[in-house]
Amino acid sequence: MEVAAIEWSDIIITALSVLFLIFFSAFFSGSETALTATSPARILHKVREGDGRAKRVQALTENREKLISSLLLGNNVVNILASALATSLCLALFPQNGVVIATISMTLLVLIFAEVLPKTYALKQPERVSLFVARPLQICINFFSPFAWAITQFVSRVIHFISRNDDGEVMMQAHDELRGAIDLHHEQGGFVKQDKDMLGGVLDLKDLELSDIMVHRTNMVAIDIAEAPENIVKRVLDSPYTRMPIYEGDQENIIGVIHARDVLRELVKIRSEINELDIRALASEPWFVPDTTPVTDQLKEYLRRKAHIAFVVDEYGEVMGLVTLEDILEEIVGDIADEHDTDKIGIIKQADGSYIVEGDVPIRDLNRNCDFDLPDDEANTIAGLVIHEAKAIPNQGQSFNFLGFKFQVLRKQRNRLTSIRIHSID
């Protein structure tokens, strides 16, 4: 009887040990899922609020290789040990079919209670689970860290020979992940379209150059220094712009920029004697920048120099157009119009669902206003896109089908396409 009692006590201890190890397996599985699924931004917000548990979570996730290696190591150790104990237990109780019974029972126990159940719960409440498991998990990781370090070194060397991933790819992945998250929130109703466009505009800035957003020289409103002061004052006051380029002789020969406020201040000083107005003296020095300058760099320069307007030149030094601080801001927030601006978007929706678009409308503005996805890699304006895809300068009335749309040239002035009808054919 004493031997039987000892045997049954061993069986009970073994069974409890298996259950205890399955609990630890569930702990490691749920912790892994929670820590990988939790939002770093929310954790950072809690850290800044002084949450000590969030600080531990942040510390754990800073070294993901060490975290994953330790969790997988701990999970595999307890699973293998639990399987070994369960097999020995089943062999003692069922000598003939112990291995089969142990395999089936452990598969069900591990799958349900150590994998599916904890991971499902952790996915539903990743932040709550992460904060709860942070302290005990930190102790476990410190225990497994020597072994995890060896595993991490080995894995890193293997990955080094298989593939290499540079910082550019990591940044691109982060960029795509942010854009995907913005689109997903918009589809689920988390963002209105304006918010989606604004956040997307911020992400797009790093991919844009000044040639992509500048006002082309054919659309520049400039003043000839040779005009009579009276005419110049009238043009400045009638213009919706506060800053206007001044040229001499040829319109591409920009010699300065005049500010409406400076003109008015000078008129007060000379007591409205317009003919005595020295426009050249009032004009500020023009600022020329290369057309390949990244928009983000130009924005920083505007802030540093406290300037608002610059003239874009090509590789030969010829003026291509101008770009203002407002042009860059509009890439983020959309068109900015005040009571003095002319409301000119150049996109008119028709009753049949088509759009009549002016040829100089930027492709990005068309995409933003109409929810299109037309490419802007080869052309900046819709007219440029039609010419690029047609491989020729179309005539008035010609139609083309490409990129899932029908494009019809409505008006043309010389070689410029001034009005185009666009209709989806999907």
C-alpha positions in Angstrom: 0.0 0.0 0.0 2.8 2.3 0.8 4.4 1.7 -2.7 1.0 2.4 -4.3 0.6 5.6 -2.4 4.1 6.8 -3.4 3.3 5.9 -7.0 0.0 7.8 -7.0 1.7 10.8 -5.3 4.3 10.8 -8.1 1.5 10.7 -10.7 -0.3 13.6 -9.1 2.9 15.7 -8.9 3.7 14.9 -12.5 0.2 15.9 -13.7 0.4 19.1 -11.7 3.8 19.8 -13.1 2.4 19.4 -16.7 -0.4 21.8 -16.0 2.0 24.3 -14.4 4.2 24.1 -17.5 1.2 24.6 -19.8 0.3 27.7 -17.8 3.9 29.0 -18.4 3.6 28.2 -22.1 0.4 30.2 -22.3 2.1 33.0 -20.5 5.0 33.1 -23.0 2.6 32.8 -26.0 0.3 35.5 -24.8 3.1 37.8 -23.9 4.7 37.5 -27.3 1.5 38.3 -29.1 0.7 41.2 -26.8 4.1 42.8 -27.0 4.2 42.6 -30.8 0.7 43.8 -31.3 0.6 46.7 -28.8 0.9 50.2 -30.2 4.3 51.8 -29.6 2.6 55.2 -29.8 0.2 54.4 -27.0 2.9 53.0 -24.8 5.0 56.1 -25.4 2.1 58.3 -24.4 1.7 56.3 -21.2 5.5 56.6 -20.5 5.2 60.4 -20.8 2.4 60.3 -18.3 4.7 58.5 -15.9 3.3 55.0 -16.0 6.1 52.7 -14.7 4.6 49.5 -16.3 4.7 51.3 -19.7 8.3 52.1 -19.2 9.0 48.4 -18.7 7.1 47.5 -21.8 9.0 50.1 -23.7 12.3 48.7 -22.4 11.3 45.2 -23.4 10.3 46.1 -26.9 13.4 48.3 -27.6 15.4 45.1 -28.2 13.0 42.9 -30.2 15.6 40.3 -31.1 16.4 39.7 -27.5 12.7 39.7 -26.6 11.6 37.2 -29.3 14.6 34.9 -28.6 13.9 34.8 -24.9 10.2 34.2 -25.3 10.7 31.4 -27.9 13.4 29.8 -25.8 11.2 29.8 -22.7 8.1 28.6 -24.6 10.0 25.7 -26.2 11.6 24.7 -23.0 8.3 24.4 -21.1 6.5 22.8 -24.0 9.2 20.1 -24.5 9.5 19.5 -20.7 5.7 19.3 -20.4 5.5 16.8 -23.3 8.2 14.7 -21.8 6.5 14.6 -18.4 3.1 13.9 -20.0 4.6 11.0 -22.0 6.2 9.4 -18.9 2.9 9.9 -17.0 0.8 8.2 -19.8 3.3 5.3 -20.1 2.9 4.7 -16.4 -0.9 4.7 -16.6 -1.3 3.1 -20.1 1.8 1.1 -20.9 0.4 -0.1 -24.3 -0.8 3.2 -25.8 0.9 5.8 -23.6 2.8 7.5 -26.4 -0.4 7.9 -28.6 -2.5 9.2 -25.6 0.3 11.6 -24.5 0.6 13.0 -28.1 -3.1 13.6 -28.5 -3.7 15.0 -25.1 -0.7 17.3 -25.2 -1.5 18.5 -28.7 -5.0 19.5 -27.5 -3.9 21.0 -24.3 -1.0 23.1 -25.8 -3.1 24.1 -28.9 -6.1 25.3 -27.0 -4.8 26.5 -23.6 -1.2 27.5 -24.5 -1.6 28.9 -28.0 -5.1 29.8 -29.3 -6.7 31.0 -26.0 -3.9 33.2 -24.7 -3.0 34.6 -28.1 -6.6 35.4 -29.0 -7.1 37.2 -25.7 -3.8 39.1 -26.1 -4.8 40.2 -29.6 -8.0 41.7 -28.3 -6.3 43.6 -25.5 -2.6 43.9 -26.4 -2.0 47.0 -24.3 -3.6 45.6 -21.1 -1.9 42.3 -21.4 1.5 43.9 -22.1 1.3 46.1 -19.0 0.2 43.1 -16.9 3.0 40.8 -18.0 5.8 43.3 -18.2 7.3 42.8 -14.7 7.3 38.9 -14.6 8.4 38.8 -18.2 11.3 41.0 -17.4 12.5 38.5 -14.7 12.1 35.6 -17.2 14.0 37.4 -19.9 16.9 38.3 -17.5 17.1 34.6 -16.6 17.1 33.5 -20.3 19.2 36.4 -21.6 22.6 34.5 -21.7 21.1 31.7 -23.8 19.0 34.2 -25.8 22.1 36.2 -26.6 23.9 33.2 -28.0 20.8 32.3 -30.1 20.5 35.9 -31.3 24.1 36.0 -32.4 23.8 32.8 -34.3 20.5 33.9 -36.0 22.0 37.3 -36.9 25.0 35.7 -38.6 22.7 33.4 -40.6 20.4 36.3 -41.7 23.5 38.3 -42.6 24.5 35.7 -45.2 20.9 35.2 -46.4 19.8 38.8 -46.9 20.7 42.4 -46.1 18.3 45.1 -45.2 19.4 48.8 -45.2 18.0 51.8 -43.4 16.3 52.9 -46.6 14.2 49.8 -46.8 13.3 50.1 -43.1 12.2 53.7 -43.6 10.2 52.8 -46.7 8.5 50.0 -44.8 7.6 52.4 -42.0 6.3 54.9 -44.6 4.1 52.3 -46.2 2.9 51.0 -42.9 1.8 54.6 -41.9 0.1 55.1 -45.2 -1.7 51.8 -45.0 -2.9 52.6 -41.4 -4.2 56.0 -42.6 -6.1 54.4 -45.5 -7.5 51.6 -43.2 -8.7 54.2 -40.6 -10.4 56.2 -43.4 -12.2 53.1 -44.8 -13.3 52.2 -41.3 -14.6 55.7 -40.6 -11.8 56.8 -38.3 -10.7 59.6 -40.6 -12.7 62.0 -42.7 -11.3 62.5 -46.2 -9.8 65.9 -45.4 -7.8 64.4 -42.5 -6.7 61.5 -44.7 -5.5 63.8 -47.4 -3.7 66.0 -44.9 -1.8 63.1 -43.3 -1.1 61.7 -46.7 0.3 65.1 -47.8 2.8 65.1 -44.9 4.0 61.6 -46.0 4.3 62.7 -49.7 6.5 65.8 -48.9 9.7 63.7 -48.8 9.1 62.4 -52.3 8.5 65.8 -53.9 10.9 68.2 -55.5 10.2 71.9 -56.2 9.6 71.2 -59.9 6.6 69.1 -58.8 4.8 71.9 -56.9 6.0 75.2 -58.4 3.9 77.7 -60.3 5.1 77.4 -63.9 6.6 80.6 -65.4 3.7 80.7 -68.0 1.3 81.2 -65.0 3.5 83.6 -63.1 2.1 87.1 -62.4 5.1 89.5 -62.7 5.6 93.2 -63.1 7.8 95.0 -65.6 10.0 97.5 -63.9 9.7 99.7 -67.0 6.0 100.3 -66.4 4.9 103.6 -65.0 4.8 103.7 -61.2 1.0 104.4 -61.3 0.4 101.3 -63.3 2.6 99.2 -61.0 0.8 100.4 -57.9 -2.6 99.6 -59.5 -1.4 96.1 -60.5 -0.1 95.5 -56.9 -3.4 96.6 -55.4 -5.5 94.6 -57.8 -3.5 91.4 -57.4 -4.6 88.7 -55.0 -0.9 88.2 -54.1 1.0 90.2 -51.5 4.4 89.5 -53.1 5.0 89.9 -56.8 8.1 89.4 -59.0 9.7 92.3 -60.7 11.5 91.7 -64.1 13.5 93.9 -66.4 13.3 93.4 -70.2 12.5 89.7 -70.4 10.0 88.1 -67.9 12.6 85.5 -67.1 15.0 88.2 -65.9 13.8 88.5 -62.4 15.5 91.3 -60.5 13.5 91.4 -57.3 10.3 90.9 -55.4 8.0 93.7 -54.3 5.7 93.5 -51.3 2.3 95.2 -51.3 2.9 96.4 -47.7 6.1 98.1 -48.7 4.4 99.9 -51.6 1.6 101.2 -49.3 4.1 102.3 -46.6 6.1 104.2 -49.2 3.0 105.8 -50.6 2.2 107.1 -47.2 5.7 108.4 -46.7 5.7 110.3 -50.0 2.2 111.5 -49.5 0.7 109.7 -52.5 3.0 111.2 -55.0 3.0 108.0 -57.1 5.4 109.3 -59.7 8.1 109.7 -57.1 7.8 106.0 -56.1 11.1 104.1 -56.6 10.0 100.6 -57.3 13.6 99.3 -57.7 14.5 100.5 -54.3 11.5 98.8 -52.7 12.2 95.4 -54.3 13.9 92.8 -52.2 16.7 90.5 -53.6 15.3 87.5 -55.5 16.1 84.0 -54.2 16.9 81.3 -56.7 16.8 77.6 -55.9 17.4 74.5 -58.1 14.4 72.7 -59.4 15.7 69.4 -57.9 15.6 70.8 -54.3 13.5 68.5 -52.1 10.3 70.2 -50.8 11.2 69.3 -47.2 14.6 71.0 -47.5 12.9 74.1 -49.0 10.5 74.2 -46.2 13.3 74.2 -43.7 15.0 77.0 -45.6 11.9 79.1 -45.6 11.7 78.8 -41.8 15.4 79.5 -41.4 15.5 82.5 -43.7 12.0 83.8 -42.7 11.2 84.0 -46.4 8.0 83.2 -48.3 8.9 83.1 -52.0 11.7 81.6 -54.2 12.3 81.3 -57.9 13.0 77.8 -59.3 15.7 77.5 -62.0 16.8 74.5 -64.1 20.3 73.2 -64.6 21.0 76.0 -67.1 20.0 78.7 -64.7 16.8 79.5 -66.6 13.8 80.4 -64.5 11.2 77.6 -64.5 8.7 79.1 -62.1 8.2 80.2 -58.5 7.3 78.4 -55.3 6.0 80.0 -52.1 5.6 78.8 -48.6 1.9 78.6 -49.1 2.4 76.2 -52.1 4.2 73.8 -49.7 1.6 74.2 -47.0 -1.2 73.5 -49.6 0.5 70.1 -50.3 -0.5 69.2 -46.8 -3.7 71.0 -46.0 -5.1 71.5 -49.5 -6.0 74.7 -51.2 -5.8 77.8 -49.0 -8.1 80.6 -50.0 -8.9 83.9 -48.3 -11.3 86.7 -49.3 -8.9 88.1 -51.8 -8.1 84.9 -53.6 -9.7 83.8 -56.8 -11.3 80.4 -56.1 -9.8 78.5 -59.1 -9.5 74.7 -58.7 -10.0 73.9 -62.4 -12.0 70.8 -61.8 -15.7 70.7 -62.6 -17.8 67.6 -62.1 -20.5 66.9 -64.8 -23.9 65.3 -64.4 -22.8 62.2 -66.2 -20.0 61.6 -63.6 -17.2 62.9 -65.8 -14.9 65.8 -64.9 -13.8 68.7 -67.0 -10.3 69.6 -65.9 -8.0 72.4 -67.0 -4.8 71.2 -68.5 -2.5 72.8 -65.9 -4.2 71.2 -62.9 -1.6 69.2 -61.0 -2.2 65.4 -61.0 -1.9 65.3 -57.2 -4.7 67.9 -56.9 -6.9 65.9 -59.2 -6.3 62.7 -57.3 -7.0 64.5 -54.0 -10.2 66.1 -55.1 -11.7 63.2 -57.1 -10.2 60.2 -55.3 -8.3 59.1 -58.4 -5.0 57.3 -58.4 -3.3 58.6 -61.5 0.5 58.4 -61.5 2.6 61.5 -61.3 6.0 60.1 -61.9 6.4 61.2 -65.5 4.2 64.3 -65.5 3.1 67.0 -63.0 -0.1 68.2 -64.7 -3.0 66.3 -66.3 -2.1 67.7 -69.7 1.4 66.4 -69.3 0.0 63.0 -68.4 -2.2 62.9 -71.5 0.8 63.9 -73.7 3.1 61.3 -72.1 0.6 58.5 -72.4 -0.4 59.5 -76.0 3.3 59.7 -77.0 2.2 62.8 -79.0 0.5 66.2 -78.7 -3.2 65.4 -79.3 -5.5 67.5 -81.4 -8.7 69.0 -80.1 -11.5 66.4 -80.0 -9.2 63.4 -79.8 -9.9 60.8 -77.1 -7.6 58.2 -75.4 -8.3 55.3 -73.1 -5.6 54.5 -70.5 -5.1 53.9 -66.8 -8.8 53.0 -66.5 -10.0 56.4 -67.7 -11.2 58.0 -71.0 -9.4 61.3 -71.7 -10.9 63.7 -74.3 -9.2 66.9 -75.4 -11.8 69.7 -75.3 -9.6 72.7 -76.0 -6.1 73.4 -77.2 -4.1 76.5 -77.6 -1.1 76.0 -79.8 0.7 73.1 -78.2 -1.0 73.4 -74.8 -4.0 71.2 -73.8 -6.1 73.7 -71.9 -9.3 71.6 -71.2 -9.7 67.8 -70.8 -12.7 65.7 -70.1 -12.0 62.7 -67.9 -14.4 59.8 -67.4 -13.9 56.5 -65.6 -14.3 53.4 -67.7 -13.9 50.8 -65.0 
